Amino acid sequence: MTTHSLSALLTGIPVLDQQGPTEVEVQGLTLDSRQVGPGTVFFALRGVAADGHQFIPKAVEQGAAVVVCETLPDERADAVSYVLVPDSAAAMALMAATFYDHPSQKLQLVGVTGTNGKTTCATLLHKLFRELGYHVGLLSTVQNQIDEEVIPATHTTPDAIRLNELLARMVRAGCAYVFMEVSSHAVVQHRITGLHFAGGIFTNLTHDHLDYHGTFDAYLKAKKGFFDKLPKTAFALTNADDKRGPVMLQNTVAQRESYGLRGVGTFRGKLLENAVHGLHLEVDGREVQFRLIGVFNAYNLLAVYGAAVLLGEDADAVLTILSGLLSAPGRFEPVVSAHTRVTGIVDYAHTPDALENVLDTIADIRQPRQQVITVVGCGGNRDAAKRPIMAKLACQGSERVILTADNPRFEDPNDILHQMQAGVAPADMGKVLTIADRREAIKTAVALAQPGDIVLVAGKGHETYQEMKGVRAPFDDKQVLREMFELLEK
């Protein structure tokens, strides 16, 4: 078992006060008092739902050797070292990097941030660099991977301890590159503090996570904070066609680069065709046919291409491999009924912009007589302002709409649906059904579909569960779609 002295772990940490033993051998780090054991450092973090300081007594009872906190407890055990810091989360991130021997410095680590497209870009980069012959790590919303080994993901960006542990595993596995999603929460909560990045990619910025950040400006600053801290040796690659793209580069000391479809950018693309069989693009003067569909994927492909070239790869080799790749699970993923010729599309679209992109893509590739039936909901205990907007957009892009539950979490699904219904215009009332049970909603959509129609099931994508009142019950949109197709074909 690897051990470190507390004094070594505190190097570079702003310590306001330290009480108790100073010479301590540390065997592990945790922010969960239930995981504390002998030789463990317990970090008391102030979270949204709970304050870790209230769990200090339990951590001490479990055998914690060190407690890192922002407020010293009134009662302190003689055998425990208490370290007072200005920010427990920042201290945890820096100490975790040291504990795991700074793994990010031994990797080419590239972060992808933005509202939409993070998972697709990170996944495509992982697939691309695997095809190029490298050992590669992936840290994404869908899953974490070390080459082909899949490690389940619980957050878009893991906590700093878990993140450094995973990066250390990737180093031991011989990975040269790691591609990771960087969420706005991760920036604000210091999950990526202390990591060394070789590059950063910005996809776009739209309405999301205002339940956490409070304002759009705070959300923007969180994303921008990632680029502000990139080193001079890194590249900062931004979407030139997004009005917030140039903002991301304002204060960065990294190498500033951009991509776009509208003529401006280091890496330039031109949309030649967007069809059901894929995208036909001109990329830096080369015509390429891709298997991915939709204008939003044209931007994702350009971002991936640009990042690969900035990492030193040959442009022609990159485009050749990209032309054959498919997207991440649950991103515009088709499920087709062979009998009725109804096409189901499962997509993670859970923001207004993402839903609009998917519906616009369907509008581009649909045939004149095909009708679009959209099943959509909104998650509970998340940004409520987008709920009526989501319903409005679904109505604008579909012939029929079924409003249903997504992940209600601790909210009443009917309350969420009522808020969504507020976005339905009087003229659209006749084409909207409200069915709280998601399985029944998908079943109804499939039953309403005529041969050749398109059924979009939006909001959950790759997720294989539905979360209600703290319980995650098995639920997979793709699987349910297949079941309903089979049911109606009998």
TAJODA-V31198 format. One record per residue. N is the residue number from 1. RES is the residue in three letters. PHI is phi as a letter, one per 40 degrees, with the letter a starting at -180 (999 if undefined). Layout:
n = (N,N)
res = (RES,RES)
phi = (PHI,PHI)
This chain:
n = (1,2,3,4,5,6,7,8,9,10,11,12,13,14,15,16,17,18,19,20,21,22,23,24,25,26,27,28,29,30,31,32,33,34,35,36,37,38,39,40,41,42,43,44,45,46,47,48,49,50,51,52,53,54,55,56,57,58,59,60,61,62,63,64,65,66,67,68,69,70,71,72,73,74,75,76,77,78,79,80,81,82,83,84,85,86,87,88,89,90,91,92,93,94,95,96,97,98,99,100,101,102,103,104,105,106,107,108,109,110,111,112,113,114,115,116,117,118,119,120,121,122,123,124,125,126,127,128,129,130,131,132,133,134,135,136,137,138,139,140,141,142,143,144,145,146,147,148,149,150,151,152,153,154,155,156,157,158,159,160,161,162,163,164,165,166,167,168,169,170,171,172,173,174,175,176,177,178,179,180,181,182,183,184,185,186,187,188,189,190,191,192,193,194,195,196,197,198,199,200,201,202,203,204,205,206,207,208,209,210,211,212,213,214,215,216,217,218,219,220,221,222,223,224,225,226,227,228,229,230,231,232,233,234,235,236,237,238,239,240,241,242,243,244,245,246,247,248,249,250,251,252,253,254,255,256,257,258,259,260,261,262,263,264,265,266,267,268,269,270,271,272,273,274,275,276,277,278,279,280,281,282,283,284,285,286,287,288,289,290,291,292,293,294,295,296,297,298,299,300,301,302,303,304,305,306,307,308,309,310,311,312,313,314,315,316,317,318,319,320,321,322,323,324,325,326,327,328,329,330,331,332,333,334,335,336,337,338,339,340,341,342,343,344,345,346,347,348,349,350,351,352,353,354,355,356,357,358,359,360,361,362,363,364,365,366,367,368,369,370,371,372,373,374,375,376,377,378,379,380,381,382,383,384,385,386,387,388,389,390,391,392,393,394,395,396,397,398,399,400,401,402,403,404,405,406,407,408,409,410,411,412,413,414,415,416,417,418,419,420,421,422,423,424,425,426,427,428,429,430,431,432,433,434,435,436,437,438,439,440,441,442,443,444,445,446,447,448,449,450,451,452,453,454,455,456,457,458,459,460,461,462,463,464,465,466,467,468,469,470,471,472,473,474,475,476,477,478,479,480,481,482,483,484,485,486,487,488,489,490)
res = (MET,THR,THR,HIS,SER,LEU,SER,ALA,LEU,LEU,THR,GLY,ILE,PRO,VAL,LEU,ASP,GLN,GLN,GLY,PRO,THR,GLU,VAL,GLU,VAL,GLN,GLY,LEU,THR,LEU,ASP,SER,ARG,GLN,VAL,GLY,PRO,GLY,THR,VAL,PHE,PHE,ALA,LEU,ARG,GLY,VAL,ALA,ALA,ASP,GLY,HIS,GLN,PHE,ILE,PRO,LYS,ALA,VAL,GLU,GLN,GLY,ALA,ALA,VAL,VAL,VAL,CYS,GLU,THR,LEU,PRO,ASP,GLU,ARG,ALA,ASP,ALA,VAL,SER,TYR,VAL,LEU,VAL,PRO,ASP,SER,ALA,ALA,ALA,MET,ALA,LEU,MET,ALA,ALA,THR,PHE,TYR,ASP,HIS,PRO,SER,GLN,LYS,LEU,GLN,LEU,VAL,GLY,VAL,THR,GLY,THR,ASN,GLY,LYS,THR,THR,CYS,ALA,THR,LEU,LEU,HIS,LYS,LEU,PHE,ARG,GLU,LEU,GLY,TYR,HIS,VAL,GLY,LEU,LEU,SER,THR,VAL,GLN,ASN,GLN,ILE,ASP,GLU,GLU,VAL,ILE,PRO,ALA,THR,HIS,THR,THR,PRO,ASP,ALA,ILE,ARG,LEU,ASN,GLU,LEU,LEU,ALA,ARG,MET,VAL,ARG,ALA,GLY,CYS,ALA,TYR,VAL,PHE,MET,GLU,VAL,SER,SER,HIS,ALA,VAL,VAL,GLN,HIS,ARG,ILE,THR,GLY,LEU,HIS,PHE,ALA,GLY,GLY,ILE,PHE,THR,ASN,LEU,THR,HIS,ASP,HIS,LEU,ASP,TYR,HIS,GLY,THR,PHE,ASP,ALA,TYR,LEU,LYS,ALA,LYS,LYS,GLY,PHE,PHE,ASP,LYS,LEU,PRO,LYS,THR,ALA,PHE,ALA,LEU,THR,ASN,ALA,ASP,ASP,LYS,ARG,GLY,PRO,VAL,MET,LEU,GLN,ASN,THR,VAL,ALA,GLN,ARG,GLU,SER,TYR,GLY,LEU,ARG,GLY,VAL,GLY,THR,PHE,ARG,GLY,LYS,LEU,LEU,GLU,ASN,ALA,VAL,HIS,GLY,LEU,HIS,LEU,GLU,VAL,ASP,GLY,ARG,GLU,VAL,GLN,PHE,ARG,LEU,ILE,GLY,VAL,PHE,ASN,ALA,TYR,ASN,LEU,LEU,ALA,VAL,TYR,GLY,ALA,ALA,VAL,LEU,LEU,GLY,GLU,ASP,ALA,ASP,ALA,VAL,LEU,THR,ILE,LEU,SER,GLY,LEU,LEU,SER,ALA,PRO,GLY,ARG,PHE,GLU,PRO,VAL,VAL,SER,ALA,HIS,THR,ARG,VAL,THR,GLY,ILE,VAL,ASP,TYR,ALA,HIS,THR,PRO,ASP,ALA,LEU,GLU,ASN,VAL,LEU,ASP,THR,ILE,ALA,ASP,ILE,ARG,GLN,PRO,ARG,GLN,GLN,VAL,ILE,THR,VAL,VAL,GLY,CYS,GLY,GLY,ASN,ARG,ASP,ALA,ALA,LYS,ARG,PRO,ILE,MET,ALA,LYS,LEU,ALA,CYS,GLN,GLY,SER,GLU,ARG,VAL,ILE,LEU,THR,ALA,ASP,ASN,PRO,ARG,PHE,GLU,ASP,PRO,ASN,ASP,ILE,LEU,HIS,GLN,MET,GLN,ALA,GLY,VAL,ALA,PRO,ALA,ASP,MET,GLY,LYS,VAL,LEU,THR,ILE,ALA,ASP,ARG,ARG,GLU,ALA,ILE,LYS,THR,ALA,VAL,ALA,LEU,ALA,GLN,PRO,GLY,ASP,ILE,VAL,LEU,VAL,ALA,GLY,LYS,GLY,HIS,GLU,THR,TYR,GLN,GLU,MET,LYS,GLY,VAL,ARG,ALA,PRO,PHE,ASP,ASP,LYS,GLN,VAL,LEU,ARG,GLU,MET,PHE,GLU,LEU,LEU,GLU,LYS)
phi = (999,c,b,b,c,c,c,c,c,c,d,g,c,c,c,c,a,b,b,h,d,b,c,b,c,c,b,a,b,a,b,b,c,c,b,c,a,d,g,c,c,b,b,c,b,c,b,c,c,a,b,c,c,c,b,d,d,c,c,c,c,c,h,d,c,b,b,b,a,b,b,c,c,c,b,b,c,c,c,b,c,b,b,c,b,c,a,c,c,c,c,c,c,c,c,c,c,c,d,c,g,f,c,c,c,b,b,c,c,b,b,b,b,i,c,b,g,d,c,c,c,c,c,c,c,c,c,d,c,c,c,c,h,c,c,b,b,b,b,a,c,c,a,b,a,b,f,c,c,c,b,d,b,b,b,d,b,c,c,c,c,c,c,c,c,c,c,c,c,c,c,c,c,g,c,c,b,b,b,b,c,b,c,c,c,c,c,c,c,g,c,b,c,g,c,b,b,c,a,b,b,b,c,a,a,b,c,a,f,c,c,c,c,g,b,c,c,c,c,c,c,c,c,c,d,c,c,c,b,c,c,c,c,c,b,b,b,b,c,c,c,c,c,c,d,c,c,c,c,d,b,c,c,c,c,c,b,a,a,a,b,b,g,b,h,c,b,b,b,b,c,c,a,b,b,c,c,h,c,b,b,b,b,f,g,b,c,b,c,b,c,c,b,h,c,c,c,c,c,d,c,c,c,c,d,c,c,c,c,c,c,g,c,c,d,c,c,c,c,c,c,d,c,b,c,b,c,c,d,g,b,f,c,c,b,b,c,c,c,c,g,c,b,c,b,b,a,c,d,b,b,d,c,c,c,c,c,c,c,c,c,c,c,c,b,c,c,d,c,c,b,b,b,b,b,a,a,b,c,c,f,b,d,c,c,c,c,c,c,c,c,c,c,c,c,c,b,b,c,b,b,b,c,a,c,b,b,c,f,b,c,c,d,c,c,c,c,c,c,c,c,c,c,c,c,d,c,c,d,c,b,b,b,b,b,c,c,c,c,c,c,c,c,c,c,c,c,c,c,c,d,g,c,b,b,c,b,b,h,b,f,c,c,b,a,b,c,b,f,g,b,b,c,d,a,b,d,c,c,c,d,c,c,c,c,c,c,c,c,c)
